[in-house]
Amino acid sequence: MPSDELRLRLQEARERKESEALPVRLSAVHCQGYRQAEEIPDWIPDRIRSFVKAGPDGDTRIPAGTPDEQVDRWIEEFARDHGLGGHVLLKTGMRSFPWLECRLPDDGWAAVLRSALGGDLFLASADRTVLVVVFEEEHEYLAFAARAPAPGAGSGPGPDQG
């Protein structure tokens, strides 16, 4: 349909502008280019969907109303504790430019990401073996982590993936 085609072209034009602006907003982060959804293994979007469905059953939580600096430290510590290093893929929320490869500074990156993208963060290690997700809910922040399934184990959640 022409209207669907027009809508998609307008969305792509908006996202192209956003894709140019996002690295500027992430000035403290070294951005290394966008990655397409096809470059992301299936287990990552599968786990993100399972985290969305999990509701309040995050791996850990911190109350809303906690000072921003403390929330940022909590996010960074959670990511480090679960094996997320400084070379990451950041989910952008854009259809045409879904992931941005970045090198994060040692400290202070959570504040930069939250300022640029909001309270919901989706980060995968550059080697695509670790996933960390943070959701900003009305009364709390929830964090989830997962590791890639062992070869031959499939993409479903398992006891060693949390």
Rosetta blueprint (number, residue, H / E / L):
1 M L
2 P H
3 S H
4 D H
5 E H
6 L H
7 R H
8 L H
9 R H
10 L H
11 Q H
12 E H
13 A H
14 R H
15 E H
16 R H
17 K H
18 E H
19 S H
20 E H
21 A H
22 L H
23 P H
24 V H
25 R H
26 L L
27 S L
28 A L
29 V L
30 H E
31 C E
32 Q E
33 G E
34 Y E
35 R E
36 Q L
37 A H
38 E H
39 E H
40 I L
41 P L
42 D L
43 W H
44 I H
45 P H
46 D H
47 R H
48 I H
49 R H
50 S H
51 F H
52 V H
53 K H
54 A H
55 G L
56 P L
57 D L
58 G L
59 D L
60 T E
61 R E
62 I E
63 P E
64 A L
65 G L
66 T L
67 P L
68 D H
69 E H
70 Q H
71 V H
72 D H
73 R H
74 W H
75 I H
76 E H
77 E H
78 F H
79 A H
80 R H
81 D H
82 H L
83 G L
84 L L
85 G L
86 G L
87 H E
88 V E
89 L E
90 L E
91 K E
92 T L
93 G L
94 M L
95 R L
96 S L
97 F L
98 P L
99 W E
100 L E
101 E E
102 C E
103 R E
104 L L
105 P L
106 D L
107 D L
108 G L
109 W H
110 A H
111 A H
112 V H
113 L H
114 R H
115 S H
116 A H
117 L H
118 G L
119 G L
120 D L
121 L E
122 F E
123 L E
124 A E
125 S E
126 A L
127 D L
128 R L
129 T L
130 V E
131 L E
132 V E
133 V E
134 V E
135 F E
136 E E
137 E L
138 E L
139 H L
140 E E
141 Y E
142 L E
143 A E
144 F E
145 A E
146 A E
147 R E
148 A L
149 P L
150 A L
151 P L
152 G L
153 A L
154 G L
155 S L
156 G L
157 P L
158 G L
159 P L
160 D L
161 Q L
162 G L
